Every structure is written in structure tokens, then in C-alpha cells.
Amino acid sequence: MFLGLSAIALLALMVLPMVPYYAEASAPLLLALLRLFPFQATKMSLYSYLFGLGRSLDISTGFLSTVVGASAWHGCLRLVAVVAIGLRYGRDRPLAAMVAAAVIAYMAVLFFGEICAVFAIAEIIVAMIWAFVAPHLFGMCSAFDSKGQMGAWSSFFSKLGTATGPVIGGIVLSETHYERLI
């Protein structure tokens, strides 16, 4: 999986010189792009080592598989919520709420993760948060762009974060200290 993601990032880097000069870059736009990269890198660094984290907590592989599958389906449902909510509450409040929920979920795993139900609920919450935050970040990039080119740039930053996340996670996890990864 990592090699496939790296190939996509390499392909994006090769195509990057073909993108015409873009004079509209603004501070909010650059901040939105720079938020997208660490978000995706963090997401993938944690997701890549989820089974190892679960096994370090003595959770069975079968249960972990069920949790990962359930979290993926719940994440898909959260995408529907993104469309339904839209910009009704702006971008800042929903993102702040999602960050707070993510911190709570990660703290629950850190302190009570060996309890299967806590691990499962936290992982489902995190998957839902990831599915909610990414479209909002893409939307922020597009909102600051009147020419429509930021879709490509935001995709590039996203894929670059997705490809580098497992490497960053592996470096942090070098001694199998999953607490550091969280």
C-alpha cells in the first residue's frame, strides 16, 4: 500500500511543473493547503498501524477487522452528513468540534484502549471525523480559489500527506511505542 501511495505522490510531483503559474495564492489558501498535508499524514500514520496498536492492547485480530470494517462504513455515513450540513454552521465550528472529538477519542484509546468497546467506539468516532474533516479542508481550498485550480493542488497536498504518513508513523513507532504514535 505504501509503495502505491508513494507512486501516486511521485506521479503528482512529475506533473507539477505542467501546472501554470498561479498568481492568486493568498495566506488563507496556503494555510488551508498546509493544513491538508499534516491532516492526511496524521490520519495515515495512525491508520497504517491500527492493527499493531490493537494487538499491543491484546485485542484479537478478528475483532480488529470488524472494528475497521464498521468504522469504514460509519465514515461513509459521515460523508452524507457533510453534504447535509454544508456550510450551515460555517467551517470553523464544525472543524473545532471534530478536533475536540478526535482528542477525546485518542485519549480514550490511550488510557482505556484495552477495553474492546472503548477501542471500537473511539475508532468509529475517529473514522467519522476523518470523513468529515477532509471534505471541509478541500472545501476551504476551493473557497479561496476563483479560478478552480486549487482542486488539483489540494489533491496533491492530500496525496503527499497520505503517502508520507506511514513513513512518519514508522519513524515515531520505531520501538513499538504506540503511545507515541497516538
ROKOL-453827 format. One record per residue: x, y, z of N, C-alpha, C, O, CB in turn. Coordinates in pm, whole numbers, padded with zeros to 5 digits, always signed. Glycine has a CB too. Example, Ala and Ser with C-alpha at 12.3 -4.5 7.8 and 13.67 -1.06 7.14 Angstrom:
BEGIN
+01319-00569+00780+01230-00450+00780+01320-00330+00780+01424-00332+00846+01131-00447+00905 +01285-00225+00708+01367-00106+00714+01290+00003+00787+01341+00114+00804+01408-00060+00572 
This chain:
BEGIN
+00083-00118+00000+00000+00000+00000+00087+00125+00000+00060+00221-00072-00094+00000+00121 +00193+00122+00082+00280+00238+00090+00346+00267-00044+00357+00383-00084+00387+00217+00197 +00391+00164-00113+00454+00184-00244+00356+00242-00345+00393+00327-00426+00512+00052-00296 +00232+00197-00340+00130+00252-00429+00105+00399-00401+00096+00480-00495+00000+00175-00416 +00094+00436-00275+00074+00576-00238+00195+00660-00277+00180+00773-00323+00047+00588-00088 +00314+00604-00258+00436+00675-00297+00441+00697-00447+00485+00803-00493+00560+00598-00251 +00397+00598-00524+00394+00612-00670+00300+00723-00712+00330+00799-00804+00353+00480-00736 +00186+00734-00646+00090+00841-00677+00152+00976-00645+00139+01070-00724-00041+00822-00598 +00219+00987-00531+00284+01113-00494+00394+01148-00594+00408+01264-00631+00342+01104-00352 +00471+01049-00637+00577+01073-00735+00518+01118-00868+00571+01209-00932+00661+00945-00754 +00411+01055-00908+00344+01095-01032+00294+01240-01022+00308+01317-01116+00226+01001-01063 +00237+01275-00908+00190+01412-00887+00307+01511-00893+00292+01620-00949+00117+01423-00751 +00421+01475-00836+00539+01562-00843+00587+01579-00987+00632+01687-01025+00652+01505-00756 +00579+01473-01065+00623+01480-01204+00531+01571-01287+00577+01637-01380+00628+01340-01265 +00403+01573-01254+00306+01654-01328+00307+01799-01281+00263+01888-01354+00166+01594-01314 +00355+01823-01162+00353+01956-01101+00412+02066-01189+00355+02175-01194+00426+01952-00971 +00525+02043-01259+00578+02151-01344+00486+02191-01458+00502+02300-01514+00710+02108-01401 +00391+02108-01492+00298+02140-01601+00185+02233-01558+00112+02287-01641+00239+02012-01658 +00170+02252-01426+00065+02340-01376+00109+02484-01401+00219+02522-01360+00037+02315-01223 +00027+02563-01467+00067+02701-01497+00083+02784-01369+00029+02752-01264-00036+02768-01588 +00160+02891-01382+00182+02981-01270+00048+03031-01217-00043+03061-01294+00273+03101-01312 +00037+03038-01087-00089+03076-01024-00064+03195-00934-00003+03181-00828-00150+02957-00943 -00109+03311-00975-00078+03434-00904-00177+03466-00792-00162+03567-00724-00074+03549-01001 -00278+03382-00772-00384+03416-00677-00359+03362-00536-00444+03380-00449-00515+03364-00728 -00247+03298-00512-00222+03238-00381-00230+03343-00271-00167+03448-00278-00083+03170-00379 -00310+03313-00171-00328+03402-00057-00291+03328+00070-00278+03205+00071-00474+03455-00050 -00274+03403+00177-00238+03341+00305-00343+03238+00350-00305+03128+00390-00222+03449+00413 -00474+03270+00345-00572+03168+00385-00567+03042+00299-00583+02931+00348-00711+03226+00380 -00544+03062+00169-00535+02948+00079-00414+02862+00114-00425+02739+00123-00528+02996-00066 -00300+02925+00134-00179+02850+00169-00197+02779+00303-00152+02665+00318-00058+02942+00175 -00261+02844+00399-00286+02779+00529-00377+02659+00513-00356+02556+00577-00348+02879+00628 -00478+02671+00428-00568+02557+00406-00492+02441+00343-00512+02326+00383-00687+02598+00315 -00406+02469+00246-00325+02364+00185-00231+02302+00286-00212+02180+00289-00246+02419+00066 -00170+02386+00369-00076+02336+00468-00145+02261+00582-00080+02184+00652+00005+02450+00525 -00273+02281+00601-00350+02202+00698-00382+02064+00641-00389+01966+00715-00480+02275+00737 -00402+02058+00512-00440+01933+00447-00329+01829+00455-00356+01712+00480-00476+01959+00301 -00206+01870+00434-00094+01776+00437-00080+01709+00574-00080+01587+00581+00035+01848+00400 -00066+01785+00685-00050+01715+00814-00173+01636+00856-00161+01534+00924-00017+01815+00922 -00291+01683+00816-00411+01606+00847-00404+01468+00784-00424+01367+00852-00538+01680+00799 -00375+01463+00654-00368+01334+00585-00250+01250+00634-00262+01128+00645-00358+01356+00435 -00138+01313+00663-00022+01239+00713-00052+01177+00850-00018+01062+00875+00102+01331+00722 -00115+01253+00936-00151+01202+01068-00251+01089+01056-00238+00985+01121-00208+01315+01156 -00351+01110+00973-00454+01008+00953-00392+00876+00908-00421+00770+00965-00558+01055+00849 -00307+00882+00809-00248+00758+00756-00142+00700+00848-00123+00578+00850-00187+00784+00620 -00072+00784+00925+00027+00728+01017-00042+00646+01126+00011+00543+01169+00111+00841+01081 -00159+00690+01168-00234+00615+01269-00305+00494+01207-00304+00385+01264-00336+00706+01339 -00366+00514+01092-00443+00407+01030-00353+00292+00984-00394+00176+00990-00522+00461+00911 -00233+00323+00939-00141+00220+00891-00100+00123+01001-00070+00006+00974-00018+00284+00832 -00099+00170+01123-00053+00087+01235-00166+00053+01332-00142+00018+01447+00059+00159+01310 -00290+00062+01283-00406+00036+01369-00410-00107+01420-00440-00131+01537-00534+00067+01293 -00379-00202+01334-00380-00342+01378-00270-00368+01481-00292-00440+01578-00363-00437+01258 -00153-00309+01460-00045-00323+01558-00083-00261+01691-00054-00318+01797+00083-00259+01506 -00147-00146+01686-00193-00081+01809-00293-00171+01880-00283-00192+02001-00257+00056+01779 -00390-00222+01806-00491-00310+01867-00429-00435+01927-00466-00476+02037-00595-00348+01765 -00337-00495+01856-00272-00617+01909-00186-00585+02031-00174-00668+02120-00186-00684+01800 -00127-00465+02035-00049-00427+02153-00138-00412+02276-00091-00418+02390+00027-00296+02127 -00268-00393+02252-00366-00382+02361-00434-00516+02387-00532-00523+02461-00471-00275+02328 -00382-00623+02326-00436-00758+02340-00577-00772+02285-00659-00846+02340-00435-00799+02485 -00605-00701+02177-00734-00712+02109-00715-00809+01994-00616-00801+01921-00786-00572+02059 -00808-00900+01977-00794-01004+01875-00801-00946+01734-00864-00843+01711-00902-01110+01892 -00737-01013+01641-00735-00970+01502-00876-00972+01443-00912-00883+01365-00642-01059+01420 -00956-01072+01479-01093-01079+01430-01175-00958+01474-01249-00900+01394-01160-01206+01480 -01162-00921+01600-01235-00805+01650-01185-00677+01581-01265-00590+01546-01220-00793+01803 -01053-00667+01563-00996-00550+01496-01049-00538+01353-01080-00429+01306-00843-00559+01495 -01059-00650+01284-01112-00649+01147-01255-00599+01144-01292-00520+01057-01105-00789+01085 -01334-00644+01239-01473-00599+01248-01480-00450+01276-01561-00379+01217-01548-00677+01357 -01396-00403+01367-01395-00261+01403-01354-00176+01282-01416-00073+01255-01299-00235+01521 -01250-00218+01210-01205-00141+01094-01316-00137+00988-01340-00032+00928-01076-00203+01035 -01382-00249+00964-01492-00251+00868-01607-00162+00911-01661-00086+00831-01542-00393+00849 -01645-00171+01038-01754-00088+01090-01717+00060+01084-01801+00144+01051-01789-00128+01234 -01593+00091+01115-01552+00232+01113-01554+00286+00970-01588+00403+00948-01411+00249+01174 -01518+00204+00873-01523+00248+00733-01666+00279+00690-01691+00380+00624-01462+00142+00641 -01760+00192+00727-01900+00217+00692-01955+00340+00762-02027+00420+00702-01985+00095+00726 -01921+00357+00890-01967+00476+00962-01904+00602+00903-01967+00708+00899-01933+00464+01111 -01778+00592+00859-01714+00705+00793-01788+00746+00667-01803+00864+00639-01570+00671+00759 -01835+00646+00591-01912+00676+00470-02041+00750+00505-02082+00841+00434-01945+00547+00394 -02104+00709+00614-02227+00777+00657-02198+00923+00694-02282+01010+00675-02291+00703+00776 -02080+00947+00748-02044+01083+00788-02028+01172+00665-02052+01293+00672-01915+01082+00871 -01989+01114+00554-01981+01193+00430-02117+01248+00393-02128+01359+00340-01925+01107+00315 -02221+01171+00419-02357+01218+00394-02386+01339+00484-02451+01434+00442-02461+01105+00418 -02338+01334+00607-02358+01446+00700-02288+01572+00649-02341+01682+00666-02305+01410+00839 -02173+01557+00588-02102+01673+00532-02189+01741+00428-02201+01864+00426-01967+01630+00470 -02250+01663+00343-02336+01718+00238-02461+01780+00301-02503+01889+00261-02376+01610+00136 -02519+01712+00399-02642+01761+00461-02619+01890+00539-02701+01982+00534-02700+01654+00554 -02508+01897+00611-02479+02016+00692-02431+02131+00605-02469+02246+00626-02374+01984+00800 -02348+02098+00506-02295+02202+00417-02220+02308+00495-02136+02276+00579-02408+02267+00337 -02250+02431+00468-02185+02544+00537-02279+02612+00635-02258+02727+00674-02134+02646+00435 -02383+02541+00673-02483+02598+00764-02421+02653+00892-02467+02754+00944-02586+02493+00798 -02317+02588+00942-02252+02630+01066-02113+02687+01039-02031+02697+01131-02243+02513+01164 -02086+02722+00916-01954+02772+00879-01856+02656+00871-01896+02540+00866-01904+02876+00980 -01730+02688+00868-01628+02583+00864-01555+02570+00997-01514+02460+01035-01527+02613+00754 -01540+02680+01068-01459+02677+01190-01523+02597+01303-01456+02516+01366-01434+02817+01236 -01650+02620+01329-01714+02549+01440-01718+02398+01420-01682+02324+01512-01855+02600+01460 -01761+02349+01304-01758+02203+01286-01617+02145+01295-01598+02038+01352-01820+02167+01151 -01518+02214+01238-01381+02164+01246-01330+02163+01389-01264+02068+01431-01287+02249+01158 -01361+02267+01465-01320+02272+01606-01387+02159+01685-01323+02096+01769-01356+02409+01669 -01513+02134+01657-01583+02025+01725-01521+01890+01690-01508+01803+01776-01733+02025+01689 -01484+01872+01564-01422+01745+01521-01284+01726+01585-01249+01615+01624-01410+01741+01367 -01207+01833+01594-01076+01823+01659-01093+01786+01806-01020+01700+01857-00997+01957+01646 -01187+01848+01873-01212+01815+02014-01256+01670+02030-01211+01600+02121-01319+01909+02073 -01343+01624+01941-01388+01484+01947-01272+01388+01919-01263+01283+01982-01501+01460+01846 -01185+01424+01827-01068+01339+01796-00976+01330+01917-00927+01221+01949-00991+01394+01675 -00951+01441+01983-00865+01439+02102-00925+01349+02209-00854+01270+02271-00845+01583+02157 -01054+01360+02231-01122+01276+02331-01112+01128+02291-01082+01044+02376-01271+01319+02345 -01135+01097+02165-01128+00958+02119-00987+00902+02135-00969+00790+02182-01172+00947+01971 -00886+00981+02096-00748+00933+02109-00708+00917+02256-00635+00824+02291-00652+01030+02039 -00754+01006+02341-00725+00993+02484-00793+00869+02541-00736+00801+02627-00772+01119+02561 -00912+00839+02494-00982+00718+02539-00902+00594+02501-00889+00502+02581-01123+00712+02479 -00849+00591+02378-00767+00477+02335-00639+00471+02418-00595+00363+02458-00734+00486+02184 -00580+00586+02442-00454+00590+02517-00471+00537+02658-00385+00463+02707-00400+00733+02521 -00580+00573+02725-00597+00535+02865-00685+00412+02887-00667+00340+02985-00656+00649+02940 -00779+00385+02796-00873+00275+02816-00885+00185+02693-00983+00111+02680-01009+00329+02851 -00788+00190+02604-00795+00118+02479-00799-00032+02490-00844-00100+02397-00681+00156+02397 -00754-00087+02602-00758-00232+02617-00900-00285+02636-00924-00405+02626-00671-00275+02735 -00993-00196+02664-01134-00232+02671-01188-00230+02528-01194-00124+02465-01216-00135+02766 -01227-00345+02479-01265-00359+02338-01372-00259+02295-01363-00202+02186-01315-00499+02313 -01472-00238+02378-01580-00145+02342-01528-00002+02329-01569+00071+02239-01693-00151+02447 -01439+00037+02418-01381+00172+02411-01300+00187+02283-01312+00288+02213-01292+00201+02535 -01218+00087+02252-01138+00090+02131-01227+00101+02008-01201+00182+01919-01049-00035+02122 -01333+00020+02004-01423+00018+01888-01494+00153+01872-01498+00207+01762-01527-00094+01903 -01549+00205+01979-01621+00333+01971-01526+00445+01931-01560+00529+01848-01689+00366+02106 -01407+00446+01990-01309+00551+01956-01268+00543+01810-01258+00645+01743-01185+00539+02046 -01245+00422+01760-01205+00406+01620-01317+00448+01525-01291+00508+01421-01164+00262+01593 -01439+00416+01559-01552+00456+01474-01566+00608+01475-01591+00669+01371-01684+00389+01523 -01551+00669+01592-01557+00816+01601-01446+00879+01517-01471+00975+01444-01545+00862+01748 -01325+00826+01527-01213+00880+01451-01237+00866+01301-01208+00959+01226-01082+00809+01491 -01288+00752+01257-01317+00734+01114-01421+00835+01066-01411+00889+00956-01365+00591+01087 -01520+00860+01149-01623+00957+01114-01563+01098+01107-01599+01177+01020-01738+00953+01215 -01473+01127+01199-01407+01259+01199-01324+01276+01073-01330+01380+01008-01318+01276+01325 -01247+01173+01038-01164+01182+00917-01251+01205+00794-01216+01284+00707-01080+01055+00899 -01363+01136+00789-01452+01150+00673-01520+01287+00671-01566+01331+00565-01558+01039+00674 -01528+01352+00783-01590+01484+00792-01490+01595+00764-01521+01692+00695-01653+01503+00930 -01370+01582+00817-01271+01689+00810-01212+01704+00669-01198+01817+00620-01158+01663+00910 -01179+01594+00604-01116+01603+00472-01199+01684+00373-01144+01773+00308-01092+01464+00417 -01330+01659+00358-01407+01741+00264-01411+01888+00303-01414+01976+00217-01549+01688+00253 -01412+01916+00434-01410+02055+00477-01280+02124+00439-01280+02239+00396-01432+02064+00629 -01167+02053+00453-01039+02111+00413-01033+02131+00262-00983+02234+00216-00924+02021+00459 -01083+02034+00185-01089+02053+00040-01178+02173+00005-01146+02251-00084-01142+01925-00028 -01288+02185+00077-01378+02298+00054-01313+02431+00085-01335+02529+00014-01503+02283+00138 -01232+02434+00191-01161+02558+00223-01066+02595+00111-01058+02712+00072-01084+02543+00356 -00994+02497+00059-00901+02524-00052-00976+02580-00172-00930+02674-00237-00825+02397-00091 -01090+02522-00203-01168+02567-00318-01232+02704-00295-01247+02782-00388-01276+02466-00351 -01268+02732-00170-01334+02859-00139-01241+02979-00161-01288+03088-00191-01385+02858+00004 -01113+02959-00145-01018+03068-00162-00964+03076-00304-00864+03144-00329-00903+03051-00065 -01028+03009-00398-00977+02998-00534-01087+03034-00633-01186+02962-00645-00924+02857-00562 -01071+03144-00703-01173+03184-00800-01151+03122-00938-01241+03128-01023-01176+03336-00813 -01035+03062-00962-01005+03005-01094-01022+02854-01100-01015+02796-01209-00864+03040-01133 -01044+02789-00987-01069+02646-00987-00947+02557-00996-00960+02438-01023-01158+02614-01098 -00829+02612-00974-00708+02531-00982-00670+02465-00850-00587+02374-00848-00594+02615-01030 -00729+02510-00742-00687+02457-00613-00736+02316-00587-00687+02249-00496-00736+02547-00503 -00830+02269-00667-00871+02128-00655-00752+02037-00681-00732+01939-00610-00985+02096-00752 -00675+02070-00783-00557+01989-00815-00450+02003-00708-00389+01904-00668-00500+02030-00951 -00427+02125-00663-00325+02145-00559-00365+02079-00428-00283+02017-00362-00300+02295-00537 -00492+02092-00391-00535+02030-00266-00525+01878-00276-00491+01812-00178-00678+02072-00231 -00554+01823-00392-00538+01679-00411-00392+01639-00399-00360+01536-00341-00594+01636-00548 -00303+01721-00455-00160+01694-00445-00115+01693-00299-00048+01599-00255-00080+01798-00525 -00150+01797-00223-00110+01803-00083-00170+01688-00003-00106+01633+00086-00153+01937-00021 -00294+01652-00037-00359+01541+00030-00286+01410+00004-00256+01335+00097-00504+01530-00016 -00258+01383-00123-00189+01257-00157-00048+01254-00102+00001+01148-00062-00185+01238-00309 +00019+01367-00099+00153+01372-00042+00148+01339+00107+00234+01267+00158+00217+01511-00065 +00049+01393+00177+00032+01360+00319-00003+01215+00340+00047+01150+00432-00075+01448+00381 -00091+01163+00254-00131+01023+00263-00013+00930+00240-00002+00826+00305-00242+00993+00163 +00075+00967+00148+00190+00882+00116+00299+00889+00222+00367+00790+00248+00247+00922-00018 +00316+01004+00284+00424+01017+00383+00380+00978+00524+00465+00953+00609+00475+01159+00384 +00251+00971+00548+00203+00936+00682+00256+00806+00737+00303+00803+00851+00055+00930+00680 +00253+00695+00660+00305+00569+00713+00455+00574+00746+00500+00510+00841+00280+00459+00613 +00530+00651+00669+00674+00664+00699+00693+00739+00830+00772+00698+00915+00748+00737+00584 +00621+00849+00844+00630+00927+00968+00588+00841+01087+00653+00842+01191+00542+01055+00960 +00478+00767+01071+00432+00678+01177+00536+00573+01210+00558+00543+01328+00304+00610+01137 +00601+00517+01108+00705+00417+01131+00824+00472+01206+00881+00403+01290+00751+00359+01000 +00861+00595+01177+00972+00659+01249+00935+00681+01394+01014+00652+01485+01011+00793+01182 +00815+00734+01417+00769+00759+01553+00755+00628+01630+00781+00622+01750+00635+00834+01552 +00713+00525+01560+00684+00396+01620+00806+00305+01628+00792+00187+01661+00574+00327+01543 +00923+00355+01600+01042+00271+01581+01064+00167+01690+01121+00061+01662+01162+00358+01573 +01022+00191+01809+01041+00093+01917+00908+00034+01962+00896-00011+02077+01112+00159+02036 +00810+00033+01877+00674-00017+01903+00610+00045+02027+00544-00023+02105+00677-00166+01918 +00631+00174+02043+00565+00250+02149+00443+00320+02085+00453+00432+02036+00663+00355+02216 +00331+00251+02089+00212+00305+02022+00160+00430+02090+00087+00507+02028+00103+00201+02018 +00196+00452+02215+00154+00574+02284+00211+00696+02212+00144+00799+02200+00198+00571+02432 +00334+00685+02163+00397+00795+02089+00321+00823+01959+00304+00939+01919+00544+00763+02059 +00278+00717+01896+00207+00732+01770+00075+00808+01791+00038+00893+01710+00180+00596+01707 +00006+00775+01898-00120+00845+01927-00090+00990+01959-00182+01067+01987-00196+00779+02044 
